[in-house]
């Protein structure tokens, strides 16, 4: 019937499928049997069921159904479908798990018909029904019951006997044993009769309670109602006629899903060896002592002293009053801080009080030799007999034990710290992978769209603009990750230099005023006296900018249109050669809740702000905090949810000397472009695509570019050309045969005038400060990081030409 509906008339099958199943409120789908199960059609119910939007499934997953099928169920799906194909059947059905867009697992019943097309394609048209809730509880109960029954087989191999009881019907289901007197328990009339017969096999001890109150049908039903599923007890039981052994009697209760009855599995396992070993250990513990003395509790005199090893304490005890002996020990060997506590807890009266409540009393003392720990002794007190007139003190040397325990705890702590570090590393990599893939997905997807719409110039330009934005975000992310790795490695170092304060303000204004204008946010800068005096400060320019750019960037991100962002200095004080300053970044944004403020400066922490559609890595503030710490400053956050946030950075900024700044002259972009025209460039870059991109960009300014693909080739090209052939060298660092640092040193060492003076500028993916230092130390004039910013490169070249 369904096949007829799909194939008759001219109505597309997917439309008929939607009409046919609308009333059923199930997922309808159609996909091609192409190995990836490409989705041809899905109704709204189907997309609700899988938890992905049509757009996401198409653009990110390529309409492949195999992407959301559970990997463990893919083979079962293949088998079900292709068994039908190979047999010539038109109908197929199977069950498989899917992973929804929210990460939830669902069990789905798929069914449909196979339709063969004229081009030999085979499509599957069918329905998807969520059966998770219908079968989950039943399967869990059945699995649990089957597990318990299978466990009985393992138990029976270890136990000398077992019985399965039906507590609901009050009857024995069966008894298993390899001994006749145990099998005879199966003649019991009911469950309580079974336990009564079992009790006859138990040897009674003076302190032992009866078995019946603990093991009875009424008690077991009561325990089950309270949520207690199992219980056990140890007894001496006749395991063979005339022989009693220690056994562990255990009951596990469970519901039988086939009839709803409460069943109990009762079994006995011999513990004779374990109990004998335990008792033997107890005796050994009692006899393994360094020395032992016996005190007459009436006279307080030490009557006997027994040494079991070399003398631990060189003070004779026999014939002394216990109180005198204790005082001598404490005076000669105890730490002063412990003496009073030891005297109270080791007094004869205190020991008697403890022994009135239990059979023995133990206490551990630390002894010294000089100021160093000498021994750790455990003293166990007990009465020798029931008359309680002789008190034994068994002294054991526990020094090695405590040393081993300390070592074990230290190793355990190290292992826990290592595990914590591994967890942090795993989280870091997971988060980094997610944040890198996000812009990469956009770049790849937009590239495909641009390729497919090559004839639409406006669309291509739009895609390219978005690709550029995503590329910039990706570059910022990588830079932040590199910064975090440097911070966590302990190699985070500042390199202070002279910085005109107004230059800093211009940088802030040029970056953030356009952003605020685009968002309709008022941006207010108020730096009062510091701005007016424009005294130069001594800071690491890059890190100083990074510190405030990260904080201001967050303020702009999390402030809605119509809001305000302030960058203000308050409490400015000049103290000799320092400015003591409070930099305040205040906004009227969405605010930060109190709980998140506790982890605000930890890497990769982001408050859930998805409704604001804000991109970010959660690294900016952790880097800002590291810069503040490195500058011996402080940072404070005050925020109210939905009102705004104020971040106060306090720094003591050194005032730079008033000597003129001999840094490189800078030019406006248009002037720089004119200055570099016609220059001759030796471009050293081993990556062919990078070489082509940089060459073509330089050619736009009429620069003459000669390429070299490794350091050795660069040295030979420069050496074999007449002096002053090249105006500048652009040098990569990591290259085969000879790297850029070595090539620069060899060029500088050549015996010709232009080798000493020609500007050599590094173009490298190495972006750390120490990498820049290595470039300068090798003889380069400047270091620019990749990806190459052509505007910055042109301005830099203009400064040297």
C-alpha positions in Angstrom: 0.0 0.0 0.0 2.7 2.4 0.9 4.7 1.5 -2.2 1.7 2.3 -4.3 1.2 5.7 -2.6 4.9 6.5 -3.3 5.0 5.5 -6.9 1.6 6.4 -8.4 0.8 9.6 -10.3 3.0 12.6 -10.7 3.0 13.9 -7.1 6.6 13.7 -5.7 6.9 10.9 -3.2 8.1 13.2 -0.4 4.9 15.2 -0.7 2.7 12.1 -0.5 4.8 10.9 2.4 4.1 14.1 4.3 0.4 13.9 3.5 0.2 10.2 4.5 1.9 10.7 7.9 0.6 14.1 8.9 -2.0 12.6 11.1 0.4 10.1 12.7 2.7 12.8 14.1 5.8 10.8 13.2 9.0 11.7 11.4 8.9 11.2 7.7 12.1 11.0 5.6 13.6 10.0 2.3 17.2 9.3 1.7 19.4 7.8 -1.0 21.4 4.6 -0.5 24.8 6.1 -1.4 26.8 4.9 1.6 26.3 8.1 3.5 22.5 8.1 3.4 22.1 11.5 1.9 18.8 13.0 3.1 16.4 13.9 0.2 13.5 14.9 2.3 12.5 15.2 6.0 9.3 16.7 7.5 9.3 19.0 10.6 8.7 16.1 12.9 11.8 14.4 11.6 14.0 17.4 12.2 12.5 17.9 15.7 13.3 14.3 16.4 17.0 14.5 15.4 17.5 17.9 17.0 19.2 19.6 14.0 17.9 22.4 11.8 17.6 21.9 8.1 20.2 24.6 7.5 22.7 23.0 9.9 22.2 19.5 8.5 22.8 20.8 5.0 25.7 23.2 5.5 27.6 21.5 8.2 26.7 17.8 7.8 26.2 17.8 4.1 22.8 16.3 4.5 24.4 13.0 5.6 22.2 11.0 7.9 25.2 8.8 8.9 26.5 11.8 10.8 23.8 11.6 13.5 23.4 7.8 13.6 25.2 6.3 16.6 28.5 4.8 15.3 27.9 1.5 17.0 24.6 1.1 15.1 25.8 2.1 11.6 26.7 -1.5 10.7 23.3 -2.8 11.9 21.6 -0.2 9.7 23.7 -1.2 6.7 22.9 -4.9 7.3 19.2 -4.3 7.6 18.9 -2.1 4.5 21.2 -4.0 2.2 19.8 -7.4 3.2 16.5 -6.1 1.9 18.2 -4.7 -1.3 20.0 -8.0 -2.0 16.9 -10.1 -1.4 14.7 -8.0 -3.7 12.4 -7.0 -0.8 10.6 -3.7 -1.0 10.0 -3.3 2.8 12.6 -2.8 5.5 12.6 -1.9 9.2 15.2 -1.7 12.0 16.0 0.0 15.2 19.0 2.2 15.8 20.2 4.9 18.2 20.8 8.5 17.1 22.8 11.3 18.7 20.7 14.5 18.7 21.9 18.0 18.2 21.8 18.4 22.0 23.9 15.3 22.5 20.9 13.2 23.7 20.7 9.5 22.8 17.4 8.3 21.3 16.2 4.8 20.2 14.4 5.1 16.9 12.3 2.6 15.0 12.8 3.1 11.2 10.6 1.5 8.6 9.9 2.2 4.9 10.0 1.0 1.4 12.8 0.8 -1.2 12.1 2.5 -4.5 14.4 1.8 -7.5 14.7 4.7 -10.0 15.4 4.6 -13.7 19.0 5.7 -13.2 19.5 2.7 -10.9 19.5 4.8 -7.8 17.7 3.3 -4.8 15.9 5.6 -2.4 14.4 4.7 0.9 11.1 6.4 1.8 9.9 5.8 5.4 9.0 6.9 8.9 11.0 7.3 12.1 9.3 6.7 15.5 10.9 7.6 18.8 10.6 4.5 21.0 13.1 5.6 23.7 10.6 6.0 26.5 8.4 3.0 25.6 11.2 0.4 25.9 13.9 2.1 28.1 12.4 1.1 31.5 11.4 -2.4 30.4 14.8 -3.1 28.9 16.6 -1.7 32.0 14.5 -4.0 34.3 15.0 -7.0 32.0 18.7 -6.4 31.7 19.1 -6.0 35.4 17.1 -9.2 36.1 19.1 -11.2 33.4 22.3 -9.8 34.9 21.3 -11.0 38.4 20.4 -14.5 37.1 23.7 -14.7 35.3 25.5 -13.6 38.5 23.9 -16.6 40.2 25.8 -18.9 37.9 29.1 -17.2 39.1 27.9 -17.3 42.7 27.0 -21.0 42.6 30.6 -21.8 41.5 31.9 -20.1 44.7 29.1 -21.0 47.1 28.5 -24.3 48.9 24.8 -23.7 48.5 22.2 -21.3 47.2 18.4 -20.9 47.3 16.0 -18.8 45.1 13.0 -17.6 47.1 9.7 -16.1 45.9 8.9 -13.5 48.7 5.6 -12.6 47.1 4.2 -16.1 47.0 6.1 -17.2 50.2 7.7 -20.3 48.6 11.1 -21.7 47.6 11.7 -21.8 43.9 14.7 -24.0 44.2 17.8 -25.0 46.3 21.2 -25.8 44.8 24.0 -27.5 46.7 26.5 -30.3 46.5 25.8 -31.5 50.0 22.8 -33.5 51.1 22.1 -31.8 54.4 22.0 -28.4 52.5 19.7 -29.8 49.8 17.4 -31.0 52.6 16.5 -27.3 53.2 14.4 -27.5 50.0 11.8 -29.5 52.0 10.8 -26.3 53.9 7.1 -25.5 53.7 7.6 -21.7 53.3 10.3 -19.1 53.6 10.3 -18.7 57.4 10.4 -22.5 57.7 13.5 -22.4 55.4 15.3 -19.9 57.7 14.3 -21.9 60.8 15.8 -25.1 59.3 18.9 -23.1 58.4 19.2 -21.9 62.0 19.6 -25.4 63.2 22.9 -25.6 61.3 24.3 -22.5 63.0 26.6 -22.9 66.0 25.6 -20.6 68.8 28.1 -18.4 70.6 27.7 -16.7 73.9 27.4 -13.2 72.3 25.5 -14.3 69.1 22.0 -13.2 68.4 19.3 -15.5 66.8 19.3 -15.7 63.0 15.4 -15.6 62.6 14.8 -11.9 63.4 17.4 -10.9 60.8 16.4 -13.4 58.1 12.7 -13.7 57.9 10.1 -13.1 55.1 8.5 -10.2 57.0 11.9 -8.5 57.7 13.0 -8.9 54.0 9.8 -7.4 52.7 10.2 -4.5 55.1 13.9 -4.0 54.1 12.9 -4.0 50.4 10.2 -1.3 51.0 12.9 0.8 52.7 15.2 0.5 49.6 17.6 -2.1 51.1 18.2 -4.6 48.3 20.8 -6.8 50.1 22.1 -7.9 53.5 24.7 -10.3 54.8 26.0 -11.7 58.1 28.9 -14.0 59.2 28.2 -17.2 61.1 29.8 -20.5 62.1 27.7 -23.0 60.2 27.8 -26.8 59.7 29.0 -27.0 56.2 29.6 -30.8 56.5 28.1 -33.2 59.0 30.0 -32.7 62.3 32.2 -29.8 60.9 31.5 -26.1 61.5 33.1 -23.4 59.4 32.9 -19.6 59.2 30.5 -18.7 56.3 29.1 -15.5 54.9 25.3 -15.7 54.4 24.1 -13.1 51.8 20.7 -12.2 50.4 20.2 -10.1 47.2 16.6 -9.1 46.4 15.2 -8.2 42.9 11.9 -7.9 41.0 11.1 -10.5 38.3 9.9 -8.4 35.4 8.0 -11.4 33.9 5.5 -11.7 36.8 6.3 -8.7 39.1 7.2 -11.0 42.0 9.9 -10.0 44.6 12.6 -12.7 44.6 15.5 -13.2 46.9 18.8 -15.1 46.1 20.2 -16.6 49.3 23.6 -18.1 49.2 26.4 -19.1 51.6 30.1 -18.9 50.9 32.7 -20.3 53.2 35.1 -17.8 54.8 37.0 -20.2 56.9 40.4 -19.4 55.5 39.8 -15.6 55.6 38.6 -15.7 59.2 41.5 -17.8 60.3 43.9 -15.5 58.5 42.3 -12.5 60.2 42.5 -14.0 63.6 46.1 -15.1 63.0 46.9 -11.5 62.0 45.3 -10.2 65.1 47.5 -12.4 67.2 50.6 -11.4 65.2 49.8 -7.7 65.8 49.5 -8.4 69.5 52.9 -10.2 69.6 54.8 -7.9 67.2 56.0 -5.3 69.7 59.2 -3.4 70.5 58.7 -3.9 74.2 55.9 -4.7 76.7 55.4 -3.9 80.3 52.8 -5.0 82.9 51.4 -2.6 85.5 49.7 -3.5 88.7 46.5 -1.4 88.6 46.2 -1.4 92.4 49.8 -0.3 93.3 50.6 1.5 90.0 54.0 -0.4 89.9 55.5 -1.7 86.7 55.9 -5.4 87.6 57.5 -6.7 84.4 59.3 -5.4 81.3 59.8 -7.5 78.2 62.0 -6.2 75.3 61.4 -7.7 71.9 64.1 -5.8 70.0 67.0 -3.4 70.6 66.2 -0.9 73.3 63.9 1.8 71.9 64.0 3.9 75.0 67.0 3.8 77.3 65.2 4.2 80.6 64.7 1.1 82.9 61.1 0.6 83.7 60.8 -2.5 85.9 60.3 -1.6 89.6 59.3 2.0 88.9 55.9 3.6 89.4 54.1 3.9 86.1 53.6 7.6 86.7 57.3 8.1 87.3 58.3 6.2 84.2 55.8 8.2 82.1 57.2 11.5 83.5 60.8 10.4 82.6 59.7 9.5 79.0 57.9 12.8 78.4 60.8 14.8 79.9 63.5 13.1 77.8 61.8 12.3 74.5 58.5 14.2 74.0 58.1 17.5 72.2 57.3 20.3 74.6 54.1 21.1 72.7 52.9 17.4 73.1 53.9 16.8 76.7 50.8 17.9 78.5 48.4 16.1 76.1 50.4 12.9 76.4 50.5 13.1 80.2 46.7 13.4 80.3 45.9 10.6 77.8 48.5 8.2 79.2 47.6 8.6 82.8 46.5 5.4 84.6 43.1 6.9 85.5 42.4 7.9 81.9 43.4 4.4 80.6 41.1 2.7 83.2 38.2 4.9 82.1 38.7 3.9 78.4 39.0 0.2 79.2 35.7 0.3 81.1 34.0 0.9 77.8 36.0 -1.3 75.4 38.5 -4.2 75.4 41.6 -2.1 74.5 42.8 1.4 74.2 45.5 2.6 71.8 47.5 5.8 71.6 50.3 7.0 69.3 53.2 9.2 70.5 56.0 11.0 68.6 59.4 10.9 70.3 62.4 13.1 69.5 66.1 12.9 69.7 67.2 16.4 70.1 64.9 18.4 67.7 64.5 15.6 65.1 61.7 13.0 65.0 63.2 9.8 66.5 60.4 7.3 66.8 56.6 7.0 66.4 55.3 4.5 68.9 51.8 3.0 69.2 50.9 1.9 72.7 48.0 -0.6 73.1 46.6 -1.1 76.6 44.5 -4.1 77.6 43.7 -6.1 80.7 45.4 -9.5 80.8 42.3 -11.3 82.3 38.8 -10.6 83.6 40.1 -9.7 87.1 41.5 -6.4 85.7 44.3 -6.2 88.2 47.1 -6.5 85.6 47.3 -4.0 82.8 49.5 -4.8 79.7 51.0 -2.0 77.6 52.2 -3.3 74.2 54.5 -0.8 72.5 55.0 -1.2 68.7 57.4 0.8 66.6 55.3 2.4 63.8 58.0 4.7 62.4 58.4 2.7 59.2 54.7 2.4 58.8 54.1 6.1 59.1 57.0 6.9 56.8 55.5 4.5 54.2 52.0 6.1 54.7 53.5 9.6 54.3 55.3 8.5 51.1 52.1 6.9 49.9 50.0 10.0 50.6 52.6 12.1 48.8 52.5 9.9 45.8 48.8 9.8 45.9 48.7 13.6 46.0 51.1 13.8 43.1 48.9 11.3 41.2 45.8 13.4 41.9 47.6 16.6 40.8 48.8 14.8 37.6 45.2 13.6 37.0 43.9 17.1 37.6 46.6 18.5 35.2 45.6 15.8 32.6 41.9 16.7 33.0 42.8 20.4 32.5 44.9 19.5 29.5 42.0 17.5 28.0 39.6 20.3 28.7 42.0 22.8 27.2 42.4 20.7 24.0 38.7 20.1 23.7 37.8 23.7 24.1 40.7 24.8 21.8 39.5 22.3 19.1 35.9 23.6 19.4 36.9 27.3 19.2 39.3 26.7 16.2 36.8 24.7 14.3 34.1 27.3 14.6 35.8 29.9 12.4 37.3 27.2 10.2 33.9 25.8 9.5 32.8 29.3 8.5 35.9 29.8 6.3 35.5 26.4 4.5 31.7 26.8 4.1 32.0 30.4 2.7 34.8 29.3 0.4 32.6 26.6 -1.1 29.7 29.1 -1.4 32.0 31.7 -3.1 33.3 29.0 -5.5 29.7 28.0 -6.4 28.6 31.6 -7.0 31.7 32.8 -8.9 29.5 34.7 -11.4 27.8 36.8 -8.7 30.4 39.4 -7.9 28.4 41.0 -5.0 27.9 37.6 -3.4 31.5 36.6 -3.7 32.7 39.9 -2.2 30.2 39.4 0.7 31.6 35.9 1.3 35.2 37.2 1.1 34.4 39.9 3.7 33.0 37.2 6.1 36.0 34.9 5.4 38.3 37.8 6.3 36.4 38.4 9.5 36.5 34.7 10.5 40.2 34.6 9.6 40.9 37.6 11.9 39.0 35.9 14.7 41.0 32.7 14.1 44.3 34.6 14.2 43.3 36.3 17.4 42.4 33.0 18.9 45.7 31.4 18.0 47.6 34.4 19.4 45.7 34.1 22.6 46.4 30.4 22.9 50.1 31.1 22.3 50.0 33.7 25.0 48.3 31.3 27.5 50.9 28.6 26.7 53.7 31.1 27.5 52.0 32.2 30.7 51.5 28.6 31.9 55.1 27.6 31.0 56.4 30.3 33.4 58.3 32.1 30.6 56.0 35.2 30.5 58.4 38.2 30.4 57.8 41.9 29.9 60.2 44.0 27.8 59.7 47.7 28.8 60.4 50.6 26.5 59.5 54.2 26.2 55.8 54.8 25.4 54.2 58.3 24.9 50.9 58.1 26.8 49.0 60.1 24.2 50.1 57.5 21.6 48.5 54.9 23.7 45.3 56.9 23.9 45.3 57.4 20.1 45.6 53.6 19.7 42.7 53.0 22.1 40.5 55.6 20.3 41.3 54.5 16.8 40.4 50.9 17.6 37.3 51.3 19.8 35.5 54.5 18.6 34.6 52.9 15.2 33.4 49.8 17.0 31.2 51.8 19.4 29.8 54.0 16.6 28.8 50.9 14.7 27.0 49.5 17.8 25.5 52.9 18.7 27.5 52.9 22.0 28.9 56.1 23.5 32.7 55.8 24.2 34.1 58.2 26.7 37.8 58.6 27.5 38.8 60.8 30.5 42.5 60.6 31.5 42.9 64.1 33.0 46.4 65.1 34.1 48.2 62.1 32.7 46.9 62.8 29.2 47.6 66.6 29.6 51.2 66.1 30.7 51.9 63.3 28.2 54.9 62.2 30.1 56.4 59.1 28.6 56.0 55.8 30.6 58.2 52.8 30.6 56.1 49.7 29.8 56.0 46.7 27.4 54.0 48.4 24.6 52.6 45.3 23.2 51.5 43.8 26.6 50.3 47.2 27.9 48.0 47.6 24.8 46.9 44.0 25.1 45.9 44.4 28.7 43.5 47.3 28.1 42.4 46.2 24.6 41.2 42.9 26.0 39.2 44.5 28.9 37.7 47.3 26.7 36.9 44.8 24.0 34.8 42.8 26.5 33.0 46.0 27.7 32.1 46.8 24.1 31.0 43.2 23.3 28.7 42.9 26.3 27.1 46.4 26.1 23.9 46.7 24.1 23.2 49.4 21.6 22.4 52.7 23.3 24.7 52.0 26.2 28.0 53.6 27.4 31.6 52.6 27.9 34.1 54.7 29.9 37.9 54.5 30.0 38.9 56.7 33.0 41.9 57.4 35.2 41.3 58.1 38.9 43.4 58.5 42.0 46.4 59.6 39.9 49.5 60.2 42.1 53.0 61.1 41.1 55.5 59.4 43.5 59.0 60.2 42.5 59.6 58.2 39.3 56.3 56.4 39.4 52.7 57.1 38.4 50.4 55.3 40.9 47.2 55.0 38.8 43.8 53.4 38.7 42.6 52.6 35.2 38.8 52.2 35.2 36.8 50.5 32.5 33.1 50.9 33.2 30.1 49.9 31.1 26.3 49.7 31.2 26.3 46.2 29.8 24.7 42.9 30.7 26.8 42.4 33.9 28.4 39.3 35.4 26.7 37.1 38.0 28.4 36.6 41.4 29.2 32.9 40.8 31.0 33.6 37.5 33.0 36.4 39.0 34.9 33.8 41.1 36.4 32.1 37.9 36.4 35.2 35.6 40.2 35.2 35.2 40.6 31.5 34.5 41.4 30.4 30.9 38.5 29.4 28.7 35.8 30.5 31.1 32.8 32.1 29.5 29.5 33.0 31.2 26.5 31.6 29.3 25.5 34.5 27.1 24.3 32.6 24.1 21.2 34.8 23.7 23.6 37.7 22.9 25.3 35.9 20.0 28.7 37.0 21.2 31.9 35.3 19.9 34.9 34.9 22.2 37.4 32.3 23.6 37.4 33.1 27.3 41.2 33.8 27.1 41.3 37.6 27.1 40.8 38.3 30.8 43.2 35.5 31.8 45.9 37.1 29.7 45.0 40.5 31.1 45.3 39.2 34.6 48.8 37.7 33.8 50.0 41.1 32.4 48.7 42.9 35.6 50.5 40.3 37.8 53.7 40.7 35.8 53.5 44.5 36.3 53.0 44.0 40.1 49.5 45.5 39.8 46.0 44.5 40.9 42.7 44.0 39.1 39.2 44.2 40.7 35.8 43.5 39.3 32.5 45.0 40.5 29.4 44.0 38.6 25.7 43.8 38.9 23.7 41.6 36.5 21.8 43.6 33.8 23.2 46.9 35.2 26.8 46.9 34.2 30.5 46.1 35.1 33.4 48.1 36.4 36.9 46.7 36.2 39.7 48.7 38.1 43.3 48.1 37.2 45.8 49.6 39.6 49.4 50.0 38.3 52.5 51.8 39.4 53.9 53.0 36.1 57.6 54.0 35.8 58.2 57.4 34.2 60.5 57.1 31.2 63.5 59.4 30.9 63.0 62.6 28.8 65.6 61.5 26.2 64.4 61.6 22.6 62.9 58.4 21.2 65.2 57.0 18.5 62.6 54.5 17.4 61.9 54.0 13.7 60.1 56.9 11.9 56.6 56.0 10.8 54.6 57.2 7.8 50.9 57.4 7.0 49.8 54.6 4.8 49.5 56.6 1.5 52.9 58.2 2.0 54.4 54.8 2.9 53.0 53.4 -0.4 54.7 56.1 -2.4 58.0 55.7 -0.5 58.3 51.9 -1.2 57.5 52.1 -5.0 60.3 50.7 -7.2 62.2 49.1 -4.3 64.1 45.9 -5.0 63.3 43.1 -2.6 64.9 39.7 -2.0 62.0 37.6 -0.6 63.2 34.4 1.2 60.2 32.1 1.8 60.2 28.3 1.4 56.4 28.0 1.2 55.4 28.4 -2.5 51.9 29.7 -1.9 53.1 32.3 0.7 55.9 33.3 -1.7 53.4 33.9 -4.5 51.0 35.8 -2.3 53.6 38.2 -0.8 55.3 38.7 -4.2 52.0 39.6 -5.9 51.1 42.0 -3.1 54.5 43.7 -3.3 54.2 44.0 -7.1 51.1 46.2 -6.5 53.5 48.9 -5.4 55.9 48.4 -8.4 58.4 46.7 -6.2 60.8 44.3 -7.9 60.8 40.9 -6.2 63.4 38.1 -6.5 62.5 34.9 -4.7 64.7 32.5 -2.7 63.4 29.3 -1.2 65.8 28.6 1.7 68.5 30.4 3.6 71.5 29.1 1.6 69.8 30.2 -1.7 69.3 33.6 -0.1 73.0 34.0 0.9 74.2 32.9 -2.6 71.6 35.2 -4.3 72.8 38.2 -2.3 76.5 37.3 -2.6 76.5 36.8 -6.3 74.7 40.0 -7.1 76.5 43.4 -7.4 76.4 45.6 -4.2 73.2 47.5 -3.6 71.2 45.3 -6.0 68.6 44.8 -3.3 67.1 47.5 -1.1 65.7 45.1 1.5 65.5 41.4 2.4 62.3 39.8 3.7 63.5 36.7 5.6 61.4 33.6 6.8 62.8 31.8 9.9 62.0 28.1 9.6 63.3 26.8 6.2 65.1 23.7 5.0 68.8 23.5 4.4 69.5 26.7 6.2 67.2 28.7 8.5 66.6 32.5 8.4 68.6 33.2 11.5 71.7 31.5 10.2 71.3 33.1 6.7 71.1 36.5 8.3 74.3 36.0 10.3 76.1 34.8 7.1 74.9 37.8 5.1 76.0 40.3 7.8 79.4 38.6 7.9 80.1 39.2 4.2 82.9 41.6 3.4 81.0 44.2 1.6 79.4 47.5 2.7 75.7 46.8 1.8 75.8 43.5 3.8 76.2 45.5 7.0 73.5 48.1 6.2 70.8 46.4 4.1 67.5 46.2 6.1 66.6 42.5 6.9 63.0 42.1 8.1 61.8 38.7 9.5 58.5 37.4 8.3 57.8 34.4 10.6 55.0 32.4 12.2 57.1 32.5 15.4 55.3 35.2 17.3 56.7 35.1 20.8 58.7 37.8 22.3 61.8 35.5 22.6 61.4 34.8 18.9 61.6 38.5 18.1 64.7 38.7 20.4 66.4 35.9 18.4 65.7 37.7 15.1 67.2 41.0 16.4 70.2 39.1 17.9 70.9 37.4 14.6 71.2 40.8 12.9 67.7 41.5 11.6 66.2 45.0 11.8 62.6 44.1 12.5 60.3 41.1 13.1 56.8 40.8 11.7 54.6 37.8 12.4 52.5 35.8 10.0 49.9 36.0 8.6 51.5 39.0 7.0 49.7 42.3 7.5 50.5 44.1 4.3 49.6 47.5 5.6 52.1 47.0 8.5 54.7 45.5 6.2 54.5 48.6 3.8 54.7 51.0 6.7 57.7 49.1 8.1 59.5 49.0 4.7 58.9 52.7 4.3 60.7 53.3 7.6 63.8 51.6 6.3 63.9 52.8 2.6 
